[in-house]
């Protein structure tokens, strides 16, 4: 029978943005992926409610906050190992949202792109059509 459950075996990726750096990523389950979308949708609804009451900042601020929350969720669910440290050689806690405020954007973007690549839907070429 065809297996339809997610393979959560971590995959190791060497980072191009820092020599000798790596992250180990696992795929999210479909339930996690749906929750990721729920986070985004919930934040949009909350911001629209605040905007209607005249208490919300601009749409740009909404998008930025929404992106931070979704990225923090993805990092906490997908990153299972790494060798990234701070200026004192202390390992970074990439599941902590505050760590993202200190993370080099090149590193954060590269990890985000790897996570996106792990969850990209199949193309016709991938499916052999």
N, CA, C and O atoms as a GROMACS GRO file, in nm:
protein
  516
    1UNK      N    1   0.085  -0.119   0.000
    1UNK     CA    2   0.000   0.000   0.000
    1UNK      C    3   0.089   0.124   0.000
    1UNK      O    4   0.194   0.125   0.064
    2UNK      N    5   0.049   0.229  -0.071
    2UNK     CA    6   0.127   0.354  -0.074
    2UNK      C    7   0.122   0.425   0.062
    2UNK      O    8   0.014   0.447   0.118
    3UNK      N    9   0.235   0.460   0.112
    3UNK     CA   10   0.247   0.530   0.240
    3UNK      C   11   0.215   0.677   0.219
    3UNK      O   12   0.269   0.741   0.128
    4UNK      N   13   0.128   0.733   0.304
    4UNK     CA   14   0.083   0.871   0.287
    4UNK      C   15   0.113   0.958   0.409
    4UNK      O   16   0.053   1.064   0.427
    5UNK      N   17   0.206   0.912   0.494
    5UNK     CA   18   0.241   0.992   0.611
    5UNK      C   19   0.374   1.063   0.585
    5UNK      O   20   0.456   1.018   0.505
    6UNK      N   21   0.392   1.174   0.652
    6UNK     CA   22   0.512   1.255   0.631
    6UNK      C   23   0.636   1.184   0.686
    6UNK      O   24   0.632   1.123   0.793
    7UNK      N   25   0.743   1.193   0.612
    7UNK     CA   26   0.872   1.142   0.657
    7UNK      C   27   0.940   1.256   0.733
    7UNK      O   28   0.978   1.356   0.673
    8UNK      N   29   0.955   1.241   0.864
    8UNK     CA   30   1.012   1.348   0.946
    8UNK      C   31   1.161   1.324   0.974
    8UNK      O   32   1.218   1.384   1.065
    9UNK      N   33   1.222   1.238   0.896
    9UNK     CA   34   1.365   1.217   0.910
    9UNK      C   35   1.437   1.348   0.876
    9UNK      O   36   1.420   1.402   0.766
   10UNK      N   37   1.518   1.399   0.970
   10UNK     CA   38   1.587   1.526   0.943
   10UNK      C   39   1.684   1.514   0.826
   10UNK      O   40   1.748   1.411   0.805
   11UNK      N   41   1.693   1.622   0.750
   11UNK     CA   42   1.789   1.632   0.640
   11UNK      C   43   1.887   1.744   0.674
   11UNK      O   44   1.847   1.851   0.720
   12UNK      N   45   2.013   1.719   0.651
   12UNK     CA   46   2.117   1.817   0.683
   12UNK      C   47   2.147   1.902   0.560
   12UNK      O   48   2.162   1.850   0.449
   13UNK      N   49   2.156   2.033   0.580
   13UNK     CA   50   2.186   2.128   0.474
   13UNK      C   51   2.304   2.215   0.516
   13UNK      O   52   2.303   2.278   0.622
   14UNK      N   53   2.406   2.217   0.432
   14UNK     CA   54   2.520   2.306   0.454
   14UNK      C   55   2.476   2.446   0.410
   14UNK      O   56   2.421   2.463   0.301
   15UNK      N   57   2.500   2.545   0.495
   15UNK     CA   58   2.459   2.681   0.462
   15UNK      C   59   2.566   2.749   0.376
   15UNK      O   60   2.685   2.737   0.403
   16UNK      N   61   2.521   2.820   0.275
   16UNK     CA   62   2.613   2.893   0.188
   16UNK      C   63   2.652   3.027   0.250
   16UNK      O   64   2.757   3.082   0.217
   17UNK      N   65   2.566   3.080   0.338
   17UNK     CA   66   2.589   3.212   0.394
   17UNK      C   67   2.698   3.215   0.501
   17UNK      O   68   2.753   3.322   0.528
   18UNK      N   69   2.731   3.100   0.560
   18UNK     CA   70   2.838   3.091   0.661
   18UNK      C   71   2.916   2.962   0.636
   18UNK      O   72   2.858   2.853   0.640
   19UNK      N   73   3.046   2.972   0.610
   19UNK     CA   74   3.125   2.850   0.592
   19UNK      C   75   3.117   2.758   0.714
   19UNK      O   76   3.121   2.804   0.828
   20UNK      N   77   3.105   2.630   0.689
   20UNK     CA   78   3.101   2.524   0.790
   20UNK      C   79   2.974   2.522   0.874
   20UNK      O   80   2.963   2.443   0.968
   21UNK      N   81   2.876   2.607   0.842
   21UNK     CA   82   2.749   2.608   0.915
   21UNK      C   83   2.651   2.511   0.850
   21UNK      O   84   2.654   2.489   0.729
   22UNK      N   85   2.564   2.455   0.933
   22UNK     CA   86   2.462   2.365   0.881
   22UNK      C   87   2.335   2.376   0.965
   22UNK      O   88   2.337   2.424   1.078
   23UNK      N   89   2.225   2.333   0.907
   23UNK     CA   90   2.099   2.314   0.979
   23UNK      C   91   2.045   2.178   0.943
   23UNK      O   92   2.068   2.127   0.833
   24UNK      N   93   1.975   2.119   1.036
   24UNK     CA   94   1.903   1.994   1.011
   24UNK      C   95   1.755   2.026   1.016
   24UNK      O   96   1.705   2.078   1.116
   25UNK      N   97   1.686   1.996   0.906
   25UNK     CA   98   1.546   2.030   0.894
   25UNK      C   99   1.461   1.906   0.875
   25UNK      O  100   1.504   1.807   0.815
   26UNK      N  101   1.341   1.913   0.928
   26UNK     CA  102   1.243   1.807   0.904
   26UNK      C  103   1.121   1.870   0.841
   26UNK      O  104   1.094   1.989   0.860
   27UNK      N  105   1.048   1.792   0.766
   27UNK     CA  106   0.925   1.841   0.703
   27UNK      C  107   0.814   1.850   0.806
   27UNK      O  108   0.810   1.773   0.902
   28UNK      N  109   0.725   1.945   0.786
   28UNK     CA  110   0.606   1.955   0.869
   28UNK      C  111   0.502   1.856   0.819
   28UNK      O  112   0.498   1.823   0.700
   29UNK      N  113   0.419   1.811   0.909
   29UNK     CA  114   0.304   1.730   0.868
   29UNK      C  115   0.202   1.822   0.802
   29UNK      O  116   0.213   1.945   0.812
   30UNK      N  117   0.104   1.764   0.738
   30UNK     CA  118   0.000   1.845   0.675
   30UNK      C  119  -0.076   1.923   0.782
   30UNK      O  120  -0.118   2.037   0.758
   31UNK      N  121  -0.094   1.863   0.898
   31UNK     CA  122  -0.161   1.933   1.008
   31UNK      C  123  -0.082   2.056   1.052
   31UNK      O  124  -0.140   2.162   1.076
   32UNK      N  125   0.051   2.043   1.063
   32UNK     CA  126   0.136   2.158   1.095
   32UNK      C  127   0.127   2.264   0.986
   32UNK      O  128   0.121   2.384   1.014
   33UNK      N  129   0.126   2.218   0.860
   33UNK     CA  130   0.118   2.311   0.746
   33UNK      C  131  -0.014   2.388   0.750
   33UNK      O  132  -0.016   2.509   0.724
   34UNK      N  133  -0.123   2.319   0.781
   34UNK     CA  134  -0.252   2.386   0.793
   34UNK      C  135  -0.251   2.486   0.908
   34UNK      O  136  -0.305   2.596   0.895
   35UNK      N  137  -0.191   2.448   1.020
   35UNK     CA  138  -0.183   2.539   1.136
   35UNK      C  139  -0.104   2.664   1.099
   35UNK      O  140  -0.137   2.774   1.143
   36UNK      N  141   0.001   2.648   1.019
   36UNK     CA  142   0.080   2.762   0.971
   36UNK      C  143  -0.012   2.860   0.898
   36UNK      O  144  -0.004   2.981   0.919
   37UNK      N  145  -0.098   2.808   0.812
   37UNK     CA  146  -0.194   2.892   0.740
   37UNK      C  147  -0.296   2.954   0.834
   37UNK      O  148  -0.337   3.068   0.815
   38UNK      N  149  -0.336   2.878   0.938
   38UNK     CA  150  -0.431   2.931   1.036
   38UNK      C  151  -0.373   3.050   1.111
   38UNK      O  152  -0.443   3.148   1.137
   39UNK      N  153  -0.243   3.041   1.145
   39UNK     CA  154  -0.177   3.152   1.214
   39UNK      C  155  -0.186   3.278   1.128
   39UNK      O  156  -0.221   3.385   1.177
   40UNK      N  157  -0.153   3.264   1.003
   40UNK     CA  158  -0.155   3.376   0.910
   40UNK      C  159  -0.296   3.434   0.898
   40UNK      O  160  -0.314   3.555   0.904
   41UNK      N  161  -0.395   3.348   0.880
   41UNK     CA  162  -0.533   3.392   0.864
   41UNK      C  163  -0.584   3.459   0.992
   41UNK      O  164  -0.650   3.563   0.985
   42UNK      N  165  -0.553   3.401   1.108
   42UNK     CA  166  -0.596   3.458   1.235
   42UNK      C  167  -0.540   3.598   1.254
   42UNK      O  168  -0.610   3.689   1.298
   43UNK      N  169  -0.412   3.616   1.219
   43UNK     CA  170  -0.352   3.747   1.233
   43UNK      C  171  -0.417   3.847   1.139
   43UNK      O  172  -0.434   3.963   1.176
   44UNK      N  173  -0.454   3.805   1.019
   44UNK     CA  174  -0.521   3.895   0.925
   44UNK      C  175  -0.656   3.939   0.981
   44UNK      O  176  -0.691   4.056   0.973
   45UNK      N  177  -0.731   3.846   1.038
   45UNK     CA  178  -0.862   3.878   1.095
   45UNK      C  179  -0.845   3.973   1.213
   45UNK      O  180  -0.919   4.071   1.224
   46UNK      N  181  -0.749   3.945   1.301
   46UNK     CA  182  -0.726   4.033   1.416
   46UNK      C  183  -0.689   4.174   1.372
   46UNK      O  184  -0.737   4.272   1.429
   47UNK      N  185  -0.604   4.184   1.271
   47UNK     CA  186  -0.562   4.316   1.224
   47UNK      C  187  -0.679   4.391   1.159
   47UNK      O  188  -0.692   4.512   1.175
   48UNK      N  189  -0.763   4.319   1.085
   48UNK     CA  190  -0.880   4.383   1.023
   48UNK      C  191  -0.976   4.434   1.131
   48UNK      O  192  -1.031   4.543   1.117
   49UNK      N  193  -0.994   4.355   1.238
   49UNK     CA  194  -1.081   4.399   1.348
   49UNK      C  195  -1.025   4.525   1.413
   49UNK      O  196  -1.100   4.618   1.442
   50UNK      N  197  -0.894   4.528   1.438
   50UNK     CA  198  -0.831   4.646   1.498
   50UNK      C  199  -0.840   4.765   1.404
   50UNK      O  200  -0.863   4.878   1.448
   51UNK      N  201  -0.822   4.741   1.276
   51UNK     CA  202  -0.828   4.850   1.178
   51UNK      C  203  -0.969   4.910   1.176
   51UNK      O  204  -0.985   5.031   1.167
   52UNK      N  205  -1.070   4.824   1.184
   52UNK     CA  206  -1.209   4.871   1.184
   52UNK      C  207  -1.237   4.959   1.307
   52UNK      O  208  -1.319   5.050   1.301
   53UNK      N  209  -1.168   4.930   1.417
   53UNK     CA  210  -1.185   5.009   1.539
   53UNK      C  211  -1.089   5.127   1.544
   53UNK      O  212  -1.089   5.204   1.641
   54UNK      N  213  -1.006   5.142   1.441
   54UNK     CA  214  -0.911   5.253   1.436
   54UNK      C  215  -0.790   5.235   1.525
   54UNK      O  216  -0.726   5.333   1.563
   55UNK      N  217  -0.757   5.112   1.560
   55UNK     CA  218  -0.647   5.085   1.652
   55UNK      C  219  -0.529   5.014   1.588
   55UNK      O  220  -0.435   4.975   1.657
   56UNK      N  221  -0.532   4.996   1.457
   56UNK     CA  222  -0.427   4.915   1.392
   56UNK      C  223  -0.331   5.004   1.314
   56UNK      O  224  -0.370   5.108   1.261
   57UNK      N  225  -0.205   4.962   1.308
   57UNK     CA  226  -0.107   5.032   1.224
   57UNK      C  227  -0.132   5.002   1.076
   57UNK      O  228  -0.233   4.941   1.041
   58UNK      N  229  -0.043   5.044   0.993
   58UNK     CA  230  -0.058   5.025   0.848
   58UNK      C  231  -0.054   4.878   0.808
   58UNK      O  232  -0.015   4.792   0.886
   59UNK      N  233  -0.096   4.851   0.685
   59UNK     CA  234  -0.092   4.714   0.631
   59UNK      C  235   0.051   4.661   0.627
   59UNK      O  236   0.072   4.542   0.647
   60UNK      N  237   0.148   4.748   0.602
   60UNK     CA  238   0.288   4.705   0.597
   60UNK      C  239   0.329   4.647   0.733
   60UNK      O  240   0.394   4.543   0.738
   61UNK      N  241   0.291   4.713   0.841
   61UNK     CA  242   0.323   4.663   0.975
   61UNK      C  243   0.252   4.531   1.000
   61UNK      O  244   0.308   4.441   1.063
   62UNK      N  245   0.129   4.518   0.951
   62UNK     CA  246   0.055   4.392   0.966
   62UNK      C  247   0.130   4.277   0.901
   62UNK      O  248   0.148   4.171   0.961
   63UNK      N  249   0.174   4.300   0.777
   63UNK     CA  250   0.243   4.196   0.700
   63UNK      C  251   0.373   4.157   0.770
   63UNK      O  252   0.407   4.038   0.777
   64UNK      N  253   0.446   4.255   0.821
   64UNK     CA  254   0.573   4.228   0.887
   64UNK      C  255   0.552   4.141   1.010
   64UNK      O  256   0.622   4.042   1.030
   65UNK      N  257   0.455   4.178   1.093
   65UNK     CA  258   0.426   4.102   1.214
   65UNK      C  259   0.380   3.961   1.178
   65UNK      O  260   0.423   3.864   1.240
   66UNK      N  261   0.294   3.951   1.080
   66UNK     CA  262   0.243   3.821   1.036
   66UNK      C  263   0.358   3.734   0.987
   66UNK      O  264   0.363   3.616   1.020
   67UNK      N  265   0.449   3.789   0.910
   67UNK     CA  266   0.562   3.715   0.858
   67UNK      C  267   0.651   3.665   0.972
   67UNK      O  268   0.700   3.553   0.968
   68UNK      N  269   0.671   3.748   1.074
   68UNK     CA  270   0.755   3.709   1.188
   68UNK      C  271   0.694   3.590   1.262
   68UNK      O  272   0.766   3.496   1.298
   69UNK      N  273   0.564   3.594   1.286
   69UNK     CA  274   0.499   3.487   1.361
   69UNK      C  275   0.503   3.356   1.282
   69UNK      O  276   0.531   3.250   1.338
   70UNK      N  277   0.474   3.362   1.153
   70UNK     CA  278   0.476   3.242   1.069
   70UNK      C  279   0.618   3.186   1.061
   70UNK      O  280   0.637   3.065   1.070
   71UNK      N  281   0.718   3.272   1.042
   71UNK     CA  282   0.857   3.228   1.035
   71UNK      C  283   0.900   3.163   1.166
   71UNK      O  284   0.965   3.058   1.165
   72UNK      N  285   0.865   3.224   1.279
   72UNK     CA  286   0.899   3.165   1.410
   72UNK      C  287   0.837   3.026   1.424
   72UNK      O  288   0.900   2.935   1.476
   73UNK      N  289   0.714   3.011   1.378
   73UNK     CA  290   0.647   2.880   1.384
   73UNK      C  291   0.721   2.779   1.296
   73UNK      O  292   0.749   2.668   1.340
   74UNK      N  293   0.752   2.818   1.174
   74UNK     CA  294   0.823   2.728   1.082
   74UNK      C  295   0.957   2.686   1.142
   74UNK      O  296   0.991   2.568   1.139
   75UNK      N  297   1.034   2.781   1.195
   75UNK     CA  298   1.164   2.749   1.253
   75UNK      C  299   1.147   2.652   1.370
   75UNK      O  300   1.224   2.557   1.383
   76UNK      N  301   1.046   2.675   1.456
   76UNK     CA  302   1.028   2.589   1.573
   76UNK      C  303   0.986   2.448   1.534
   76UNK      O  304   1.019   2.353   1.605
   77UNK      N  305   0.913   2.433   1.424
   77UNK     CA  306   0.866   2.302   1.382
   77UNK      C  307   0.966   2.227   1.293
   77UNK      O  308   0.969   2.104   1.293
   78UNK      N  309   1.047   2.301   1.218
   78UNK     CA  310   1.131   2.237   1.117
   78UNK      C  311   1.278   2.221   1.156
   78UNK      O  312   1.341   2.123   1.115
   79UNK      N  313   1.333   2.313   1.233
   79UNK     CA  314   1.476   2.305   1.266
   79UNK      C  315   1.493   2.211   1.385
   79UNK      O  316   1.443   2.237   1.495
   80UNK      N  317   1.563   2.101   1.361
   80UNK     CA  318   1.585   2.002   1.468
   80UNK      C  319   1.730   1.998   1.513
   80UNK      O  320   1.762   1.935   1.613
   81UNK      N  321   1.819   2.066   1.440
   81UNK     CA  322   1.959   2.071   1.478
   81UNK      C  323   2.033   2.175   1.396
   81UNK      O  324   1.991   2.210   1.285
   82UNK      N  325   2.142   2.225   1.451
   82UNK     CA  326   2.227   2.322   1.380
   82UNK      C  327   2.355   2.343   1.461
   82UNK      O  328   2.366   2.295   1.573
   83UNK      N  329   2.449   2.414   1.403
   83UNK     CA  330   2.572   2.448   1.475
   83UNK      C  331   2.593   2.599   1.478
   83UNK      O  332   2.707   2.645   1.482
   84UNK      N  333   2.486   2.676   1.478
   84UNK     CA  334   2.493   2.821   1.476
   84UNK      C  335   2.503   2.875   1.618
   84UNK      O  336   2.433   2.830   1.708
   85UNK      N  337   2.591   2.973   1.637
   85UNK     CA  338   2.614   3.028   1.770
   85UNK      C  339   2.606   3.181   1.769
   85UNK      O  340   2.604   3.244   1.663
   86UNK      N  341   2.602   3.238   1.890
   86UNK     CA  342   2.606   3.383   1.902
   86UNK      C  343   2.751   3.428   1.915
   86UNK      O  344   2.843   3.348   1.895
   87UNK      N  345   2.772   3.555   1.948
   87UNK     CA  346   2.908   3.610   1.957
   87UNK      C  347   2.991   3.550   2.070
   87UNK      O  348   3.113   3.564   2.072
   88UNK      N  349   2.924   3.481   2.164
   88UNK     CA  350   2.994   3.415   2.275
   88UNK      C  351   3.004   3.263   2.255
   88UNK      O  352   3.031   3.190   2.350
   89UNK      N  353   2.983   3.218   2.132
   89UNK     CA  354   2.985   3.076   2.097
   89UNK      C  355   2.878   2.993   2.168
   89UNK      O  356   2.891   2.872   2.181
   90UNK      N  357   2.772   3.059   2.212
   90UNK     CA  358   2.659   2.990   2.274
   90UNK      C  359   2.562   2.951   2.162
   90UNK      O  360   2.528   3.036   2.079
   91UNK      N  361   2.517   2.826   2.158
   91UNK     CA  362   2.423   2.784   2.053
   91UNK      C  363   2.297   2.870   2.052
   91UNK      O  364   2.241   2.902   2.157
   92UNK      N  365   2.253   2.906   1.932
   92UNK     CA  366   2.131   2.986   1.917
   92UNK      C  367   2.008   2.897   1.936
   92UNK      O  368   2.005   2.783   1.891
   93UNK      N  369   1.908   2.951   2.003
   93UNK     CA  370   1.780   2.882   2.019
   93UNK      C  371   1.688   2.934   1.909
   93UNK      O  372   1.617   3.033   1.930
   94UNK      N  373   1.689   2.870   1.794
   94UNK     CA  374   1.613   2.916   1.680
   94UNK      C  375   1.463   2.892   1.693
   94UNK      O  376   1.385   2.932   1.607
   95UNK      N  377   1.422   2.827   1.803
   95UNK     CA  378   1.279   2.812   1.829
   95UNK      C  379   1.226   2.930   1.910
   95UNK      O  380   1.105   2.943   1.931
   96UNK      N  381   1.316   3.017   1.955
   96UNK     CA  382   1.280   3.135   2.033
   96UNK      C  383   1.267   3.254   1.939
   96UNK      O  384   1.361   3.289   1.868
   97UNK      N  385   1.152   3.316   1.940
   97UNK     CA  386   1.125   3.427   1.848
   97UNK      C  387   1.222   3.543   1.868
   97UNK      O  388   1.255   3.613   1.772
   98UNK      N  389   1.268   3.564   1.989
   98UNK     CA  390   1.363   3.674   2.015
   98UNK      C  391   1.498   3.651   1.948
   98UNK      O  392   1.568   3.746   1.914
   99UNK      N  393   1.533   3.526   1.931
   99UNK     CA  394   1.658   3.494   1.862
   99UNK      C  395   1.655   3.545   1.719
   99UNK      O  396   1.757   3.588   1.665
  100UNK      N  397   1.538   3.541   1.657
  100UNK     CA  398   1.525   3.587   1.518
  100UNK      C  399   1.559   3.736   1.507
  100UNK      O  400   1.602   3.782   1.401
  101UNK      N  401   1.540   3.812   1.615
  101UNK     CA  402   1.573   3.955   1.614
  101UNK      C  403   1.724   3.977   1.606
  101UNK      O  404   1.769   4.086   1.569
  102UNK      N  405   1.802   3.876   1.640
  102UNK     CA  406   1.948   3.888   1.639
  102UNK      C  407   2.011   3.814   1.522
  102UNK      O  408   2.129   3.835   1.491
  103UNK      N  409   1.935   3.730   1.457
  103UNK     CA  410   1.987   3.645   1.350
  103UNK      C  411   2.024   3.727   1.228
  103UNK      O  412   1.949   3.817   1.188
  104UNK      N  413   2.138   3.696   1.168
  104UNK     CA  414   2.180   3.763   1.045
  104UNK      C  415   2.076   3.735   0.937
  104UNK      O  416   2.038   3.619   0.916
  105UNK      N  417   2.028   3.840   0.868
  105UNK     CA  418   1.925   3.819   0.766
  105UNK      C  419   1.966   3.721   0.656
  105UNK      O  420   1.881   3.648   0.604
  106UNK      N  421   2.094   3.719   0.619
  106UNK     CA  422   2.137   3.624   0.516
  106UNK      C  423   2.114   3.481   0.563
  106UNK      O  424   2.069   3.396   0.486
  107UNK      N  425   2.144   3.455   0.689
  107UNK     CA  426   2.127   3.321   0.745
  107UNK      C  427   1.978   3.287   0.757
  107UNK      O  428   1.935   3.180   0.715
  108UNK      N  429   1.901   3.380   0.813
  108UNK     CA  430   1.758   3.358   0.829
  108UNK      C  431   1.687   3.335   0.697
  108UNK      O  432   1.604   3.246   0.686
  109UNK      N  433   1.721   3.415   0.597
  109UNK     CA  434   1.659   3.399   0.465
  109UNK      C  435   1.697   3.266   0.402
  109UNK      O  436   1.614   3.201   0.339
  110UNK      N  437   1.824   3.227   0.418
  110UNK     CA  438   1.866   3.099   0.359
  110UNK      C  439   1.791   2.983   0.424
  110UNK      O  440   1.745   2.892   0.355
  111UNK      N  441   1.779   2.986   0.556
  111UNK     CA  442   1.706   2.879   0.625
  111UNK      C  443   1.559   2.880   0.583
  111UNK      O  444   1.501   2.774   0.558
  112UNK      N  445   1.500   2.999   0.574
  112UNK     CA  446   1.361   3.010   0.530
  112UNK      C  447   1.341   2.952   0.391
  112UNK      O  448   1.241   2.885   0.365
  113UNK      N  449   1.435   2.979   0.301
  113UNK     CA  450   1.426   2.926   0.165
  113UNK      C  451   1.438   2.774   0.165
  113UNK      O  452   1.369   2.707   0.087
  114UNK      N  453   1.523   2.719   0.250
  114UNK     CA  454   1.536   2.573   0.259
  114UNK      C  455   1.406   2.510   0.309
  114UNK      O  456   1.363   2.406   0.260
  115UNK      N  457   1.344   2.575   0.408
  115UNK     CA  458   1.215   2.525   0.460
  115UNK      C  459   1.110   2.531   0.350
  115UNK      O  460   1.032   2.437   0.333
  116UNK      N  461   1.106   2.641   0.277
  116UNK     CA  462   1.011   2.652   0.165
  116UNK      C  463   1.034   2.541   0.063
  116UNK      O  464   0.938   2.481   0.014
  117UNK      N  465   1.160   2.515   0.032
  117UNK     CA  466   1.194   2.411  -0.066
  117UNK      C  467   1.146   2.273  -0.020
  117UNK      O  468   1.100   2.192  -0.100
  118UNK      N  469   1.157   2.247   0.111
  118UNK     CA  470   1.112   2.119   0.167
  118UNK      C  471   0.961   2.098   0.148
  118UNK      O  472   0.914   1.984   0.138
  119UNK      N  473   0.887   2.207   0.143
  119UNK     CA  474   0.741   2.198   0.140
  119UNK      C  475   0.679   2.241   0.008
  119UNK      O  476   0.557   2.254  -0.003
  120UNK      N  477   0.763   2.263  -0.091
  120UNK     CA  478   0.714   2.304  -0.222
  120UNK      C  479   0.633   2.190  -0.284
  120UNK      O  480   0.676   2.075  -0.281
  121UNK      N  481   0.516   2.223  -0.340
  121UNK     CA  482   0.438   2.118  -0.406
  121UNK      C  483   0.511   2.062  -0.528
  121UNK      O  484   0.597   2.128  -0.586
  122UNK      N  485   0.475   1.943  -0.565
  122UNK     CA  486   0.536   1.880  -0.682
  122UNK      C  487   0.496   1.955  -0.809
  122UNK      O  488   0.384   2.004  -0.823
  123UNK      N  489   0.591   1.962  -0.900
  123UNK     CA  490   0.561   2.014  -1.033
  123UNK      C  491   0.531   1.895  -1.123
  123UNK      O  492   0.550   1.780  -1.082
  124UNK      N  493   0.484   1.920  -1.244
  124UNK     CA  494   0.458   1.810  -1.337
  124UNK      C  495   0.586   1.732  -1.365
  124UNK      O  496   0.583   1.610  -1.382
  125UNK      N  497   0.698   1.803  -1.371
  125UNK     CA  498   0.825   1.737  -1.396
  125UNK      C  499   0.863   1.642  -1.282
  125UNK      O  500   0.911   1.531  -1.306
  126UNK      N  501   0.840   1.687  -1.155
  126UNK     CA  502   0.868   1.603  -1.039
  126UNK      C  503   0.782   1.476  -1.039
  126UNK      O  504   0.827   1.369  -0.997
  127UNK      N  505   0.661   1.490  -1.085
  127UNK     CA  506   0.569   1.377  -1.085
  127UNK      C  507   0.591   1.282  -1.203
  127UNK      O  508   0.529   1.176  -1.211
  128UNK      N  509   0.680   1.321  -1.294
  128UNK     CA  510   0.710   1.236  -1.407
  128UNK      C  511   0.612   1.248  -1.522
  128UNK      O  512   0.607   1.161  -1.609
  129UNK      N  513   0.533   1.355  -1.523
  129UNK     CA  514   0.435   1.376  -1.631
  129UNK      C  515   0.499   1.452  -1.745
  129UNK      O  516   0.433   1.479  -1.845
   0.00000   0.00000   0.00000
